[in-house]
Amino acid sequence: MQAIQSFMEKYFVPVAAKIGSMRVLIAVRDAFVGTLPVAMAGSIAVMINAIIRDMPGQFNPDYDVSAIPVLAQIVAVNGFVWQGTLAVAGIIFAISWGYNLSRVFDVDGLAGALVSLATLIMGVQFAVPDGPWGWLPLRHLGAMTYFTTMLLGGLSVAIYIILIKRKITIKLPDSVPPAISKAFTAIIPAAAGLYAAAIIYYIFSLTIGAEGTFVIDWISEVIAAPLLGLSQGYGAVALITFLVSLFWFFGLHGPNVLAPILEGIWGVGQLNNLNAFQEGGLQAVMANIGNPNMQEATFLWVRGSFDAYAWFGGSGGTITLILAIFLFSKRADYKTIAKLGVGPGIFNINEPVMFGLPIVLNPIMLIPFILAPLVATTIGYLATIWGLVAPVTQSVTWVMPPFLLSFLATAGDWRAPIVTLVAFAASFVIWAPFVIAANSQKEAE
């Protein structure tokens, strides 16, 4: 074990730390985090509609929310919230991506946000077949535009950043107010970035898109579809679960380091599920599982599935470790940390345990910290794939306590907390022997 740890510290940790400090990846992570306030507002709206519009229908087939005036009005209001948030998630992400990419390179974030947004809008279809010009389809404004935004928006913003850094700008006298000077400084770099993207769009329209295919649709099919398809396989789900634990073991925040993958792939799938649920409930979600059209496809395993079935108490399922310490540990230091960690742990915050026990760089905790979430993920994954529980269709804040989180995330499926309980029990069984072994380690010391 010591040899493995030494090897990992020598070869894995430096690479992982370098990856975690890459400014582009930091910008991707922060771009997703930046959309959180608006995304959560939309998620709350969809969740409330799920509770009052869809959940009662599971128990009473004759239930009709439109016949209940107050509830029907709440559903309508939530519909407007959804329209301005999750339905146009691509626009919101484009702004956040441009802003955060510019910010990490220390240039004006507002101009970068506008460049990224403008790049996305360039590629949007401005007319529906046989319809008037000027209608923007939601499929070009939703989560499936993330990949186009990160690629083409990233390119145009990168050109903007480079020209700003090289001072290829319009320089005004010092007497000009700073706000005006900043705006003029961004004109040449922003225009260069936008024209670069426009040329790509134009060349595409003459070649691959000659028969009416749009860049956004093409990127969705060529890049998004394969990635989202791979994300539904057990191998990908198990690998990301393993890597999150491995990063954490060496003191690197696993979900943060891997946020570009977790949010950029599984997070996109979750937004698709959310939008499908808003439009047609669980039936619409299930009907579009495996749909080859990535704009309409829904998915069985999404970003929130990890939180619902594996990361209760935080990465590693550490709330079960705390329970095992209370029941089996004879070590005063462990019990003290468990008492400090139980409160935050209920809300899936496990830093007190990670660094206080510690789990980080503690060889005796490596195996259960990796194995417990893998087993829990497997249980949740199989239950979802086999249709024993509804897929996650709601975005629930990660600080929601376990069991309640899975119940809400599946739009009130009563079976979800049972699956979480089974995964919880399996994690506890894995953690308990190592807590007991730690007693002997303390006596030997």
N, C-alpha and C positions, 0 to 999 in steps of 0.2 A: 504493500500500500504506500509506504514511504517513497519507494522508487518511482511509482506511478505519479505521485504528487510532485516529486522533484522534477520529473520529466515534463509534466504539464506546466509547472511554474516556469520552466526554462523555455519551452517552445510555444505553449498555447497562450499563456497569459500576455506576453508582449504583443503577439499578433492580435489577440482579442482587444487589448487596450488600445492598440492603434486603430482597429476598426471602429471601436466605440468613440474615438476622438476625431474621426473623419468629419470635416465640416459639412460635406454634402449629406452624409447620413444623419448628422445632427439636425440639419435643416429639414430632412424628410420627417424625422421623428417629431420635431417641433411643429411642422406643418399640420400633421394629424392632430397633435395636441391642441393646436390653435383653433381647430374647428370644433373642439369639444363643447364650448358653451352653447353654440347654435345647434349642434348635433344632438346634445342632450335635451334641449328644449323640444326639438322635433320628436325625439324618442319618447319623452314624457307624454307628448300629445298622442302618439300612436299607442302607447301603453294604456293611457286612460281610455281610449276608444276600444282597445282590446278588452278591458275590464268591463265596460258598460255596454259595449255593442256585441262583442263576440263571445266572451266567456259564458254569459247566461245561456246562450244557445246550446252549449254542451250538455246542459241539464234539462232545458225546456225547449223542444223543437219549435214550439209556437211563439217563442219570444221574438218580438219585433220592436227594436229600439225607436224606430220612427213613429211609433204610436204613443210614445211617452214624451210629451213636449219638452220638459226640462232636459232630459237626457239627449234627445234629438238635437237640441240647440248646442249642447256641450260637444257632441260629436261634430257638428258643423264648424264650430269655432276651432276645434282641434284640427279639422281639415285645412283651415287656412294656415295654421301654424306649420303643418306638414308641408304645404305648398311653398312656404318661404324658407324652409330648412332642408329637410331630407330630399324633397323632390328636385331641388337644385343644388345638391351637395357638391357637384362638380364645380360650380361657380365659386362656392364658398372655399373649397379646397384650393382652387386656382389662386385666389387672393392670398390665402394663408401660405401657400407654397412660394409664391413670388416674394412675399414679405420676408419670410424666414430665411430663404436662400440669400436674399440681399443682406439681411441683418447679420448672418454669420460671417459674411465677407466685409462687414463694416461699411456698407453703402446705404443710401436712402431706401428704406424698406417700402415706403408708400409707392414710389415710382416702380419698384420691382414688382409689387403686388399688381399694379395696373398693367404692366407689361405682360405678366403671366395671364391675367384675365383676358386681355385683348387677344393674346395668342390663342387661347381656347375659343373665343367667340369667332375668330377667323374661320375655324374649321367646322362651325355649326351649320347644319342645313337650315336655310332661310325660307324654305317653301316646302309644303307637303305636296305629294303627287296630285295633279289636277286641282290644286288649291291656290289661293292667293299668296303672293310673296310676302314674307315678313313673319310667318308663323314659325316659332322655334320649338322643335320637338323635345320633349322631356328626356328622351333617350340620349340626347347629346348634352344634357345639363346635369345628369345624375352621376352616380358613383363610377360608372364605367368610363368616364372621361379622365379618371385619375391617371391612367397610364399615359394618355395623350398629353396631359398637363405636365407630368413629370418629365417626359421626353422633350416635346416641342416647347412647352413653357420653360422648362429648365434650360434649353438651348438659347432661347431669346433672352432670358434673364442673365444667363452666363455671359452673353455678348455685351449686354448692358453693364454688367459688373466689370468686365475686362476693360471696356472703354472708359468707364469712370476711373478705374485704377490707373489707367495710362494717361488720364487727364485729356482725353480727346473729347473736349466739351466746349460749350460756349462760355467764355469767361466774361463776367460783367464787373464793373467797378465796385469797389468796396462800399460805395455810398448807396448801392441798391439794397433794399430790404432783404434779409436772409431768405425769406420764404420765396420771393420772386427769383432770387439768385439760384436757389436750389432747384426750382422748377426748370429754369433755363439750362442749368448744368446737365439735367437729365435728358434734354431733347435729342441730341445727337445719339447718345448711347441707346436710348429707348427706341428711336426710329430705326437704328441699325438692327437691333434685335428683332423688331417686328417685321422689318422687310426680309430678314433672313428666314423667318418662319413663313412669311407670305410666299416667298419663292418656292419653298418646299411644298406648300399646299398647292401652288400652281403647277409645279412639275408633276405632282401626284395626280392632279386632275387631268393631265394630258396623257398619263401612262396607265397606272393601275386603276385610277378612278375615272377612266374615259367613259365607262358605261354607267356612271352615276354613283359609284362607291365613294363614301366619304372617309377621310383619314381616320376619324374617330371610330367609325365602324370597323375599318380594316385593322387598326391597332387592337381593338377589342377582340377580334377574331384570331389574329396572328400571335399576340402576346398575352392578352388577358385570359383568353379561353384555355390555352395550355396550362398556364399557371394555376388558374382556378380549378381546372380539372385535376391537376396533381395534388392540389390542397385537400381534395376529398379522399385521397388514398390514405390508408392507415400509416404507411411508411412516412409520409410527410408530416402527419399529425404527431407521430411518435418522435420523429427527429426534432421537431421544433420544441416539443416538451422536454426532451433530453437536453437540448442546447440551452434552454432557459435555465434549467437547474445547474448545468455545468458553468455557465457564465456567473451565476449567483455564487456558486461555491468558491470562486476565486475573487469574490468581492465586487463583481460587475453586475449592475442591475439588468438581469436577463431580459425582461419585457421591454425595457428601454433600448437596450442595444439592438434587439431584434424587432423593434417597432416597425421599421420599414417593411419587414416581411409580414409580421403579424397584422398590421393595419392595412398594408398595401395589397395583401392577398385575401386573408380571411376577413379583414374588416370590410373590404369591398363586397364580399359575399353577404355579410351581415346587412349592409345597407340595401342590397337587392332584396333580401328577405323582408326587411322593414317596409320597403316601398310596396312590395307585392301584398304584404299583409294589410297595409293601409287601404289598398284598392279592393282587395277581395277576401281578406281574412285568411285563415289557415288553409282553406281549400285552394286558394290561388297560389299559396306558397308550395303546397304539395303538388299541384298540377304542373308547376314549372321546374320541378327538380329534374335536372338533366337536359333542360331545354337547350338546343344548340345555339340559339340566339342569346349571346351574352348580355344583351340589353334587358332581356326578360327572364333570364335564368335565375333560379333560386338554388339554395344549397343546404345540405343536411348538416354539415359541420362548419361553423363560422367562428369569428373571433370570440364571441361571448360564450361559446361552448367550453372553452378552456376554463374560464372563470366559474362556470356553473358546475363543472364536474371534476376539476383537478386542482385548482388553485384556491381552495377554500382556506381562509386564514393567511393567504399569500402564497407565493411560489413555494412548491414543495408540500403543500397541504399542511403547513406547520401548526395549524390549530389542533390537529390530531396529535402532534408531538407534544404540545402543551398539555393536552389531556393525559397522555401517557406519562408525562412527568409528574402530574398531580397524583396519579394512581400508583406508579411504580418506582419513582425515583427516591433515593435515600440521600441525595446530595443537596445540601443546603443552597449551594450556588445555583443549581438548576432550578430549584423551587422558587428562589428569589426572582430569577429571570422570568420564570413562567408566570408568576404573579404580576410582574410588570408588563408582560407581553399579552396576557389574556384579553385585556380590554381592547388594545389596538387590533389584536388578532381576530376578534369578532367582526371587525370591519376590514379584514383582509390586509392589515398593515403588519408586516412581520419583521421590520428592521430591528426592533428590540431583541428578538430571538436570534436573528441572523448574525448580529454583531455582538450581542451580549452573552449568548450561551458559550461559545459562538458555534454557528454552523459553518461560517466562512473559514476555509482552510483547516477544518477539524476532520481528520481522516475517519474517525469513528462514525461521523454523520454523513459521509459522502454517499455510501450505498443507499441508505433509506431516503436521502434527499433526492436522489435520482430515481430510485425504484418506485417510491410511493406515488408521485405524480404520473409516472408511466402507467402504473396499474390503474389508477383512478381514471386517467384519460382513456385507457382501453375500455373500461367499464362504460363510461359515458358514450364513447364512440360506438361501441357495439349496440348499446341500447338505442341509440339514435338511428343507426344504419338499419337495424332490424325492425324499426318501427314501433319499439316498445315505449317510446316517448316522442313527443313532438319536437321538431328541430327548434333551435333558438331563433326567434323572430323579432325580439325586442332588444334594444340597447339599454342595459341597466348599468348604472354607475358601479364601478368595481368595488366601492366601499359598502355595498349592500351586503348584509350578513348572509352567510351560507344558508341554503335551503330556501329562504325567501328569494334569494337571487335567482336560483334556477326556476322557481315557480313563476316569477314575474317574467324572466327572460323567455320562457316558453308560452307566454300569453295565458298563464293560469292553468297549465297542464298539471293536474294533481300528481301525476306519476313522476314528474321531474324531481321533486324533493326526495322521493323514494330512491331514485337512481343515485342522487347525490349522497343519500344515507349509506347505500351499499358501497359507493366509492370511498366515503368517509370511513366506514368500518374497515375496509381493506387497507387504507392508509394507516389507520391506527394499529392494525395487526402488524404491519411492516415496521412502524416506528418503535413499538413497545419493546422488542428484544434488544434493540440498540440502546434504549434508555436503561434497561436492566443491566446490560453489559457495561454501561458507563459507571454504574455503581461499583463494580469490581475494579474498574480503572482508577476510581477515586481511592479505593482501599489500598491498591498497589502503590499509589503515590504517597 
